[in-house]
Each structure stands twice: as structure tokens, then as C-alpha cells.
Amino acid sequence: MTSGDAYGKLWEVMITKPQKNTVKQSQDFKSYSFGIKKEGLSHIFNVLRNQLYSDKVLAVIREYSCNAVDAHTEVGKDEPILVTLPNQLSPYFKVRDYGRGLKEQEIGEIYAMYGESTKRGTNEQIGQLGLGSKSAFAYGDNFVINSFVKGKKTSYNAFIDSTQIGQISKMAVEKSKEKDGVEIVVPIKNDDFRAFREKALDLFTHFAIKPEIKGADEGNFYAECLPSVMSSDDWTIRQSGGSFAVMGNIAYPLSTNALDYEYRSTRYELLSEVGLTIYFKIGDLDISASREALQYTDETKKTITRKLDEILAKIPKKISETMKDCKNLWDAKCVYGDLFKHGGIGHSLARVLDKQQLKWTNPLGFVTKIEDNTFSFAKKMDAEVRLFQKPHSYSRKKRVTAEEQVAVLAANENILIIDDRAGDMGGIGLGGKMIPLVKEFDARPKDAPLYKAAYLLTFKNKATANDFYKKCGKKNFKKLSELPKSKLSEIYPTDGNGGGGAKSSKHSTKEFVFDVGEATSGSNWDSLKSKYFNETSVDIDSVKNGLCVEIDRFYITRRGNETNPVSYAKNIVNVFNAIGITKIPRIYAFKPKKYAKVIAKKNWTNLHDHITAKVRAKFNEDFMQKVAERKFVSNLEGSGYGYGRNSQNGISDIQKHWFEFTCFMRKNADLGELNIHSPFVRLFSWIRDRFHEDNHKKIDAVLNSCKEFIELKDDASKTDDIAKEFTILAERCAKRYPLVKHFDDDIFRPYRNADSKFCKEAINYMNVIDVSYENTENIFEVAEKLDKEQSNK
């Protein structure tokens, strides 16, 4: 094994399978061997650099990271590689391994030669094609190789020269105290910082030993990774996300179509309903030359299908294992309830799981089938069940309801209370004890658990009670007499408009501090909005550079519009992150009358105005113009930010039709055959340029995070000028090419496949019209003119 094994081009993935020769030569014909002439090298290298990878950012991350992992494998190191992600302070993507390092001759052999690989005879390392070490050329025109060997650091620059073939130059040699190994340094464009972060997270999620990350979210980079909810040695299931086959640390998306699985079959459902990741040994599956996808050969499909069938057989046992520590039937059914509730893993697997196979073994060794999470009490002579829960968000009811039930649903998000009152007292006095279990209010202890539903179980005879306790025990349940009692006036305070109950102090207080941190972790469906505002007392004259919002009924108000405090808080955090502000300032909230006095002071600024100014200061006028233009065309396209396609005032249906037609032609047509003087060429170019595809990631990031604070909707000068330009160009085309308005809109829908024949015919039509329009009079206009002259005579 040579030194090239550690850094071989393209993490050379497996023992290469030789192809069988199927052609035999019957005579000694004159033959010519295939080859590449010297003058064709630059073209071939360009193909290998620019056309091999469809996702060039991911290719750079994947290839060099996997080469680094192979370097550790070669020397037997079981530790993470170091990956540095690009940012504003250091716009470089770096991968550092701690293998043997490379000597000068090895650098030339590995990084300068295409197709050379020493990993084709092993399944222990990842590569085989001899291409990946040059993958940086798919992204840019140079990269740096730093090799650390026995106390010396040698730096090399790999670059595309004037011949378009490329060179590697030795730049410097210096003493170093760093560990042996290799570091790859790739310059990155500013617009791609986010892409590198997102694609690195997606890639490294599946690495057996996750790389150490610097440059972005250090120490917290993998926090966004979805946790596993069920796993075995060679597979894992996550609650959501796509399904992947992982081989050599690389995750390949699994396609139900490519695997020929029938719609709604168990295999189809398993791959579609949950995030299934299957781990394969290197060499088990065939992959494409770019390492971007699987090759669905017959053998690959058989291997995946065989593994899926094994997983399908194991899932019921895995779910049953989650119940092994349950001491009684209540605990077992609570586990079932959590698994099979809406959003639970069992709910997602309902179509592929045979629930008859779910079993729980009690401490005495008896096996019980668990088919649901219910305990039924259908006979009123045995027991009565009352359910206390908040009404649905779409219900007209606002207060907690108490309804009779015939069953109790066991789940950890629910609670069961045993009614230990003497005699049959019905519903008397229950509200003050049961409602606080499911509803928040100001006087409620903050550390008290909140449940989705609270059941009150009243036994009517000892036999029913004893049977229930025998199955479920008594430790899981509280007695009604043990619950604290709250006053209904505390639970339902007056709203200040004449309602009954004791008035909450927050309803009379006019000054608050907006708790942004608490609000960002809340839900828009929370009924108690006041909990996001902490009462305070402030000297409005002494505060310097005060920031405030106006609130009414604990909604943020601005220009007569109300915003949920949770949504507003999340918008604040997103926009501050986008403009580089990491610390949220103290934000005061005042009720309307108080707010009017405060905002009149020179030392106070409305938070919304403050953020708007910060956003505009962050981005120059030229960039904001691009934002306005992309927003305009995106809205017309139907994928707009906030206002939708129908909000473009002054844009007629015919003009929208021309926009959709142009977008369709933009995606699917070659306009090289169109008359360059055609007005459609100008409309085509105008729309193409206003999408600003070369800078769309940065623009979209601003629109997504700052849209509430970029008031382009009210910036009449920008919006009107953009709309006017489009209207003029669209009207010229509509006048020149009247037949286009009769084209079926359905042809232009995004989901429709490209129709090259239609596009060519449309271009031919416009060319014919252009010829007649430029060289002859319109015969219909001439006839109409003659008719008028004749009638006048």
C-alpha cells in the first residue's frame, strides 16, 4: 500500500469489479486503440472538472472530507477530522486530517494525475476513481494543499493555468509544530457560505465519526440533526426527513420509483413515511462516477430490498422492546399512546406495522398483546369518566370543557385522576381542581406540569376498582383530594369589558418588558398571551435609546394591524441573526395610551422602525433594488414573499399570461433561432435579469428573514417603476403576437414537462410575425381603413 492510499483521488470507494468481455475477434483485423491526443487534454480535463458533478459545493465538501477519513483509516486513527466552514472573517473551506502527510513526489502523483488510484483493491477505504482530489476545480480555479510531515509544513498551490490543463506549484516550506497530515484550503464565494454550512450538516449527519467543526456554530453544529427514534446496528429511523442508503459515510437518497416499488406497498410506505437510514458495507451497492447517486442495478435493488424486508420484520419487535421496562399495563399503554399519537413514529408506520405483533411481557412473565391505548368503561354502573381539555383552536368555545367519555386514553401527555369524594357529587367543585391541569393562567404555578387532557375516573363499585388497580397499580394516579384548588376568578379573569371574575394585575398594568426568549419558544395557539410580557415600572425620561412596541390585549400592534407576540418574537430573532446582531436588546411594551406618550419622546423608538433602519443600513440601495425586482417577479411567478401573485396592482391577466409564457420559454427554449429585434427578446431578457439568479441565495435569505421589515410593499417608487417597465414590454409583445394570448395557461405550469416542439413552433410563429410586421402593412388594418374610406364617400 503506497502513500497515495490515504489521499487517493475521490475517496476510492470499493474493490473495482472487472467487466467481462463479450466480444471475440475471429480474425487478425487491423486495430486502433482508443486514446487522447495532447491537444484534446484540456477539453477532457474540463469535462472531468465541470461536468462530472451536478452539485459542485457538495462535491468539494464530500470528496475532501472522505479523503481525510481515509487518511485516518490508513493509519488506524479513530478520531474526527477537522472541517472549517467559510464565513465573513475567513472565506475558506478547509479539511484537515491527521494521517501521515504527503511528500512532494506523492503530491504530484495524487493531485496532478487523473484516474490514478491505489484504493481499488480494498473495501476499507472510500475511493476508487482517482478524481475526487481535484474536485475543487469543479468549483473554482485554484486550491491550496498544506502537507505536514515530521515537523515541516509544505504548501502547494493547485491552479488552472493558461493551457486549461492545470498545474501544482510548490510555494513554501516552513517549520511546524502541528501533527502530521494534510490540509486542503479552498477559497469560497461569499454567496455560498450558507450553502456550505447546510450541505456540510446534511453530509456529516451520516458520518460514523462526525467531523469537528469550526467557523460556524462551533460546539453546536449538529444540534439540528434529527434524533433517532428507533435503531439497530445497521439501520436507524428518524421521525422525518428522507430515506437514505449510507455507504462509506455517504448518504444516497433512496428512490421508490427506481426500486420499482408499488405505490402504498409496505416497502414503499417504509421509505416514504419516515426517515429511514440503512448502513451498507463498502462495495455492497453500485454508485455513479460522481458519487452523487446510486446506480440501481439489479444487484443493488436486490440488496436494498433484502435489507428492507429484514427491517420490516424487526420493527414490531423493536416497538415491543420499548415496553420491556413497563411495570404494569398502564405504563405499557402509555408507551403505545406516545408512539401511535399523531406525529408519533407508530402513527407514521401504521400502514406497514402489524399491530397484532406488539406484545408486552409483565413482571410475572405473562405476555399481553397491546393493540391500543384505551381503557374502556362502557357501563355506567361500573364507572364514569369525565374528560377535561381545552377546546380546539377552530372551536367557538373558549373555556375548558368537561365531557363524559366511555374510555380513558393512556399517554404521558394525559393525566388520570381518581375521584375519591364520598358519595355521588357529580361535577360539583371539579373546575378549580381539574382545569388547572390543562390550562395556563397568571396565578398558576410556573413549574406545574401542563397536560393535553385530564381524565377524572369515578368508580361505582369496588370490583371495577380492584380490577383496574390489579392491571395498572395505584402509583401512576393522583387522587382528586390531593389536587390544589384554584379560584375560577383566577382561571378566567375579567377581560376589562365587564366580564366576571377578579381582574388580573396585568390587565391594569400599562408597562411591560417583552420577553422575546420566552415568546420564541411559545406557540401561536397559546391562549395566554400575557405570559410573554413581564410587568415593570420605567422612568420613560431617563431611558437612553429606548426601544418599544405597542400592545393591545397583549397583541403587538402597528398601524392598526395586530401580530401574535410569538410570531413577532421569532421574526425579531431571525432578522437580528440576518443582519449580524447576536444580542437582543431590552424591549419595552406599552398599552395604547401609555405608548402614545412614550413614542412622542425623542429618546424612544418603535422597535419595528429601529429594525427597518438597521436592515436598510446593512444593505445598500443597489442591493435593495435587486430585492425589489426579485420580489416582483417571484410574486408574479406565484412563489412570492408575502403578497402573492394577485397583489401586483395594475398587471392585467394578459400581461400575467405573457409572464408565464416567458418563464416557460426561459426554462425550456433556445432563443438562438429567434429574431434578435423581436420585442420578446427584450421581455425575455428583462424577466431573466430581474430574477437575479447569480445572487438569488443572498436575496432570498434577506426576503425570508427580513421580509417583515423591508417595506417594499409600501415603497411606491420602486414597485411602480418595476411594474411600469414590465407592463410596457408585455404590451408590446401582446400587440405584436396576438395569437399567444390564446395559448392554454396549463401548458406553462411548473409541473409540466418541457415541450421542445411547442417552444420551436412558438419561436417560428414569432419569426413569421416579425417578418410580416417589419416588411408589410397589416392586411386587416388596411382592409379596415379602406372600408372606412369607402363609407365616408
BELUR-V918474 format. One record per backbone hydrogen bond with DSSP energy under -1.0 kcal/mol. CO is the residue of the C=O (numbers start at 1). NH is the residue of the N-H. E is the energy in kcal/mol with one decimal. If there is no record, write none. Layout:
BEGIN
co=CO nh=NH e=E
co=CO nh=NH e=E
END
This chain:
BEGIN
co=2 nh=5 e=-1.9
co=3 nh=6 e=-1.1
co=9 nh=130 e=-1.5
co=10 nh=128 e=-1.1
co=12 nh=127 e=-2.7
co=27 nh=29 e=-1.9
co=37 nh=40 e=-1.6
co=38 nh=41 e=-1.4
co=40 nh=44 e=-2.2
co=41 nh=45 e=-3.1
co=42 nh=46 e=-1.9
co=43 nh=47 e=-2.0
co=44 nh=48 e=-2.4
co=45 nh=49 e=-2.2
co=46 nh=50 e=-3.0
co=47 nh=51 e=-2.1
co=55 nh=59 e=-2.0
co=56 nh=60 e=-1.8
co=57 nh=61 e=-1.9
co=58 nh=62 e=-3.1
co=59 nh=63 e=-2.7
co=60 nh=64 e=-1.5
co=61 nh=65 e=-1.7
co=62 nh=66 e=-2.4
co=63 nh=67 e=-2.1
co=64 nh=68 e=-1.9
co=65 nh=69 e=-2.1
co=66 nh=70 e=-2.3
co=67 nh=71 e=-1.8
co=68 nh=72 e=-1.6
co=69 nh=73 e=-2.2
co=70 nh=74 e=-2.4
co=71 nh=75 e=-1.2
co=72 nh=77 e=-2.8
co=81 nh=212 e=-2.9
co=82 nh=96 e=-3.1
co=83 nh=214 e=-2.3
co=84 nh=94 e=-2.4
co=90 nh=87 e=-1.5
co=90 nh=92 e=-2.2
co=91 nh=188 e=-2.5
co=93 nh=186 e=-2.8
co=94 nh=84 e=-2.4
co=95 nh=184 e=-2.5
co=96 nh=82 e=-2.6
co=103 nh=107 e=-2.2
co=104 nh=108 e=-1.9
co=105 nh=109 e=-2.1
co=106 nh=110 e=-2.5
co=107 nh=111 e=-2.4
co=119 nh=122 e=-1.6
co=120 nh=16 e=-1.3
co=127 nh=12 e=-1.3
co=130 nh=115 e=-2.3
co=131 nh=134 e=-1.9
co=132 nh=135 e=-1.9
co=134 nh=137 e=-1.9
co=135 nh=138 e=-1.7
co=136 nh=139 e=-1.2
co=136 nh=140 e=-2.8
co=141 nh=160 e=-2.1
co=143 nh=158 e=-3.0
co=144 nh=185 e=-2.7
co=145 nh=156 e=-2.6
co=146 nh=183 e=-2.9
co=147 nh=154 e=-2.7
co=148 nh=181 e=-2.2
co=149 nh=152 e=-1.2
co=151 nh=176 e=-2.5
co=152 nh=149 e=-2.4
co=153 nh=174 e=-2.1
co=154 nh=147 e=-3.0
co=155 nh=171 e=-3.0
co=155 nh=172 e=-1.2
co=156 nh=145 e=-2.7
co=157 nh=169 e=-2.6
co=158 nh=143 e=-2.2
co=159 nh=167 e=-2.8
co=161 nh=164 e=-1.8
co=167 nh=159 e=-2.5
co=169 nh=157 e=-2.9
co=172 nh=155 e=-2.6
co=174 nh=153 e=-3.4
co=181 nh=148 e=-3.2
co=182 nh=97 e=-2.5
co=183 nh=146 e=-3.1
co=184 nh=95 e=-1.8
co=185 nh=144 e=-2.8
co=186 nh=93 e=-2.8
co=189 nh=192 e=-1.8
co=190 nh=193 e=-1.4
co=192 nh=196 e=-2.4
co=193 nh=197 e=-1.9
co=194 nh=198 e=-2.9
co=195 nh=199 e=-2.7
co=196 nh=200 e=-1.9
co=197 nh=201 e=-2.0
co=198 nh=202 e=-2.1
co=199 nh=203 e=-2.2
co=200 nh=204 e=-3.1
co=201 nh=205 e=-1.5
co=203 nh=206 e=-1.3
co=204 nh=207 e=-1.4
co=212 nh=83 e=-3.0
co=214 nh=85 e=-3.1
co=217 nh=220 e=-2.5
co=220 nh=223 e=-1.4
co=222 nh=225 e=-1.5
co=230 nh=237 e=-3.6
co=234 nh=279 e=-2.5
co=235 nh=232 e=-3.1
co=236 nh=277 e=-2.9
co=237 nh=229 e=-3.0
co=237 nh=230 e=-1.3
co=238 nh=275 e=-2.2
co=243 nh=254 e=-2.5
co=244 nh=278 e=-2.6
co=245 nh=252 e=-2.9
co=246 nh=280 e=-3.3
co=247 nh=250 e=-1.5
co=250 nh=247 e=-2.3
co=252 nh=245 e=-2.7
co=255 nh=259 e=-1.7
co=256 nh=261 e=-2.4
co=257 nh=260 e=-1.4
co=262 nh=265 e=-2.1
co=265 nh=269 e=-2.8
co=266 nh=270 e=-2.3
co=267 nh=271 e=-1.8
co=268 nh=272 e=-1.7
co=269 nh=273 e=-2.8
co=274 nh=276 e=-1.2
co=275 nh=238 e=-2.7
co=276 nh=244 e=-2.5
co=277 nh=236 e=-2.3
co=278 nh=246 e=-3.6
co=281 nh=284 e=-2.5
co=286 nh=295 e=-2.9
co=288 nh=291 e=-1.5
co=293 nh=288 e=-2.7
co=295 nh=297 e=-2.5
co=297 nh=301 e=-2.6
co=298 nh=302 e=-2.2
co=299 nh=303 e=-2.2
co=300 nh=304 e=-2.3
co=301 nh=305 e=-2.5
co=302 nh=306 e=-2.5
co=303 nh=307 e=-1.8
co=304 nh=308 e=-2.5
co=305 nh=309 e=-2.3
co=306 nh=310 e=-1.5
co=307 nh=311 e=-2.1
co=308 nh=312 e=-2.7
co=309 nh=313 e=-1.5
co=310 nh=314 e=-1.2
co=311 nh=315 e=-2.0
co=314 nh=318 e=-2.3
co=315 nh=319 e=-2.6
co=316 nh=320 e=-2.3
co=317 nh=321 e=-1.9
co=320 nh=323 e=-1.5
co=321 nh=324 e=-1.5
co=323 nh=326 e=-1.8
co=328 nh=332 e=-1.9
co=329 nh=333 e=-2.5
co=330 nh=334 e=-2.1
co=331 nh=335 e=-2.0
co=332 nh=336 e=-2.0
co=333 nh=337 e=-2.8
co=334 nh=338 e=-2.3
co=335 nh=339 e=-2.2
co=336 nh=340 e=-2.6
co=339 nh=346 e=-1.9
co=339 nh=347 e=-1.4
co=341 nh=344 e=-2.9
co=344 nh=348 e=-1.9
co=345 nh=349 e=-1.6
co=347 nh=350 e=-1.0
co=349 nh=352 e=-1.4
co=349 nh=353 e=-1.4
co=353 nh=355 e=-1.1
co=354 nh=357 e=-2.3
co=355 nh=358 e=-1.4
co=358 nh=370 e=-2.3
co=360 nh=368 e=-3.0
co=362 nh=365 e=-2.7
co=366 nh=362 e=-2.7
co=368 nh=360 e=-2.8
co=373 nh=410 e=-3.3
co=375 nh=408 e=-2.2
co=379 nh=382 e=-1.6
co=379 nh=383 e=-1.8
co=382 nh=460 e=-3.0
co=384 nh=458 e=-2.8
co=385 nh=405 e=-2.6
co=386 nh=456 e=-2.6
co=387 nh=403 e=-2.2
co=388 nh=454 e=-2.5
co=389 nh=401 e=-2.3
co=392 nh=395 e=-1.8
co=401 nh=389 e=-1.6
co=403 nh=387 e=-3.1
co=406 nh=377 e=-3.8
co=408 nh=375 e=-1.9
co=411 nh=414 e=-1.6
co=413 nh=452 e=-2.8
co=415 nh=455 e=-3.0
co=417 nh=457 e=-2.9
co=418 nh=480 e=-2.5
co=425 nh=428 e=-1.7
co=427 nh=430 e=-1.4
co=430 nh=433 e=-1.3
co=430 nh=434 e=-2.9
co=431 nh=435 e=-2.0
co=432 nh=486 e=-2.3
co=434 nh=437 e=-1.3
co=435 nh=438 e=-2.0
co=435 nh=439 e=-1.4
co=437 nh=451 e=-2.9
co=441 nh=444 e=-1.6
co=445 nh=448 e=-1.3
co=453 nh=415 e=-1.7
co=454 nh=388 e=-3.0
co=455 nh=417 e=-3.4
co=456 nh=386 e=-2.1
co=457 nh=419 e=-2.7
co=458 nh=384 e=-2.3
co=461 nh=465 e=-1.5
co=462 nh=466 e=-3.2
co=463 nh=467 e=-2.1
co=464 nh=468 e=-2.1
co=465 nh=469 e=-2.7
co=466 nh=470 e=-2.0
co=467 nh=471 e=-1.3
co=468 nh=472 e=-2.5
co=469 nh=473 e=-2.5
co=471 nh=329 e=-2.4
co=474 nh=477 e=-1.3
co=478 nh=418 e=-2.9
co=479 nh=482 e=-1.4
co=480 nh=483 e=-1.4
co=487 nh=490 e=-1.1
co=487 nh=491 e=-1.7
co=488 nh=492 e=-2.9
co=504 nh=507 e=-1.3
co=505 nh=508 e=-1.0
co=505 nh=509 e=-1.5
co=510 nh=591 e=-1.5
co=511 nh=536 e=-1.8
co=512 nh=589 e=-2.5
co=513 nh=534 e=-2.5
co=514 nh=516 e=-1.5
co=515 nh=519 e=-2.2
co=516 nh=520 e=-2.4
co=519 nh=522 e=-1.5
co=523 nh=526 e=-1.8
co=527 nh=529 e=-1.2
co=529 nh=532 e=-1.7
co=530 nh=533 e=-1.9
co=532 nh=515 e=-2.7
co=534 nh=513 e=-2.3
co=538 nh=540 e=-1.0
co=539 nh=543 e=-1.0
co=546 nh=605 e=-2.5
co=547 nh=588 e=-2.5
co=548 nh=607 e=-2.8
co=549 nh=590 e=-2.3
co=550 nh=557 e=-2.9
co=552 nh=555 e=-1.2
co=555 nh=552 e=-2.1
co=556 nh=563 e=-2.6
co=558 nh=561 e=-2.2
co=561 nh=558 e=-2.2
co=563 nh=556 e=-2.3
co=564 nh=568 e=-2.4
co=565 nh=569 e=-2.3
co=566 nh=570 e=-2.1
co=567 nh=571 e=-2.2
co=568 nh=572 e=-2.2
co=569 nh=573 e=-2.3
co=570 nh=574 e=-2.3
co=571 nh=575 e=-2.5
co=572 nh=576 e=-2.4
co=573 nh=577 e=-2.2
co=574 nh=578 e=-2.0
co=575 nh=579 e=-1.8
co=576 nh=581 e=-3.1
co=587 nh=514 e=-2.8
co=588 nh=549 e=-1.9
co=589 nh=512 e=-2.1
co=590 nh=551 e=-2.5
co=591 nh=595 e=-3.2
co=592 nh=596 e=-2.2
co=593 nh=597 e=-1.2
co=594 nh=598 e=-2.3
co=595 nh=599 e=-3.0
co=598 nh=601 e=-1.8
co=601 nh=604 e=-1.3
co=603 nh=546 e=-2.6
co=605 nh=548 e=-1.9
co=606 nh=610 e=-2.4
co=607 nh=611 e=-2.6
co=608 nh=612 e=-2.4
co=609 nh=613 e=-2.2
co=610 nh=614 e=-1.8
co=611 nh=615 e=-2.7
co=612 nh=616 e=-2.4
co=613 nh=617 e=-2.1
co=614 nh=618 e=-1.6
co=615 nh=619 e=-1.7
co=620 nh=624 e=-2.4
co=621 nh=625 e=-1.9
co=622 nh=626 e=-1.6
co=623 nh=627 e=-2.3
co=624 nh=628 e=-2.3
co=625 nh=629 e=-2.2
co=626 nh=630 e=-2.8
co=627 nh=631 e=-2.4
co=628 nh=632 e=-2.0
co=629 nh=633 e=-2.3
co=630 nh=634 e=-2.5
co=631 nh=635 e=-2.2
co=632 nh=636 e=-1.9
co=633 nh=637 e=-1.9
co=634 nh=639 e=-1.9
co=644 nh=647 e=-1.4
co=645 nh=648 e=-1.1
co=647 nh=649 e=-1.6
co=648 nh=651 e=-1.8
co=652 nh=656 e=-2.2
co=653 nh=657 e=-2.3
co=654 nh=658 e=-2.1
co=655 nh=659 e=-2.0
co=656 nh=660 e=-2.6
co=657 nh=661 e=-2.4
co=658 nh=662 e=-2.4
co=659 nh=663 e=-2.5
co=660 nh=664 e=-2.1
co=661 nh=665 e=-2.4
co=662 nh=666 e=-2.6
co=663 nh=667 e=-1.6
co=664 nh=668 e=-1.7
co=665 nh=669 e=-2.6
co=671 nh=674 e=-1.8
co=675 nh=678 e=-2.0
co=678 nh=681 e=-1.0
co=679 nh=683 e=-2.1
co=680 nh=684 e=-3.1
co=681 nh=685 e=-2.4
co=682 nh=686 e=-2.4
co=683 nh=687 e=-2.5
co=684 nh=688 e=-2.4
co=685 nh=689 e=-2.5
co=686 nh=690 e=-1.8
co=692 nh=695 e=-1.6
co=695 nh=699 e=-1.9
co=696 nh=700 e=-3.2
co=697 nh=701 e=-2.0
co=698 nh=702 e=-1.9
co=699 nh=703 e=-2.5
co=700 nh=704 e=-2.8
co=701 nh=705 e=-2.0
co=702 nh=706 e=-2.9
co=706 nh=709 e=-1.9
co=710 nh=712 e=-2.2
co=714 nh=716 e=-1.6
co=715 nh=719 e=-2.1
co=716 nh=720 e=-2.8
co=717 nh=721 e=-1.7
co=718 nh=722 e=-2.3
co=719 nh=723 e=-2.6
co=720 nh=724 e=-2.4
co=721 nh=725 e=-2.1
co=722 nh=726 e=-2.1
co=723 nh=727 e=-2.7
co=724 nh=728 e=-2.2
co=725 nh=729 e=-1.9
co=726 nh=730 e=-2.9
co=727 nh=731 e=-2.5
co=728 nh=732 e=-1.8
co=729 nh=733 e=-1.8
co=730 nh=734 e=-2.5
co=731 nh=735 e=-2.2
co=732 nh=736 e=-2.2
co=733 nh=737 e=-3.1
co=737 nh=740 e=-1.3
co=739 nh=742 e=-1.9
co=740 nh=743 e=-2.1
co=744 nh=747 e=-1.7
co=745 nh=748 e=-1.7
co=746 nh=749 e=-1.1
co=749 nh=752 e=-1.8
co=755 nh=759 e=-2.1
co=756 nh=760 e=-2.4
co=757 nh=761 e=-2.3
co=758 nh=762 e=-2.5
co=759 nh=763 e=-2.2
co=760 nh=764 e=-2.6
co=761 nh=765 e=-2.3
co=762 nh=766 e=-2.1
co=763 nh=767 e=-2.4
co=764 nh=768 e=-2.4
co=765 nh=769 e=-2.4
co=766 nh=770 e=-2.5
co=767 nh=771 e=-2.1
co=768 nh=772 e=-2.2
co=769 nh=773 e=-3.0
co=770 nh=774 e=-2.2
co=771 nh=775 e=-1.7
co=772 nh=776 e=-1.8
co=778 nh=782 e=-2.3
co=779 nh=783 e=-2.4
co=780 nh=784 e=-2.1
co=781 nh=785 e=-2.2
co=782 nh=786 e=-2.4
co=783 nh=787 e=-2.2
co=784 nh=788 e=-1.9
co=785 nh=789 e=-2.1
co=786 nh=790 e=-2.5
co=787 nh=791 e=-2.3
co=788 nh=792 e=-2.0
co=789 nh=793 e=-1.4
END
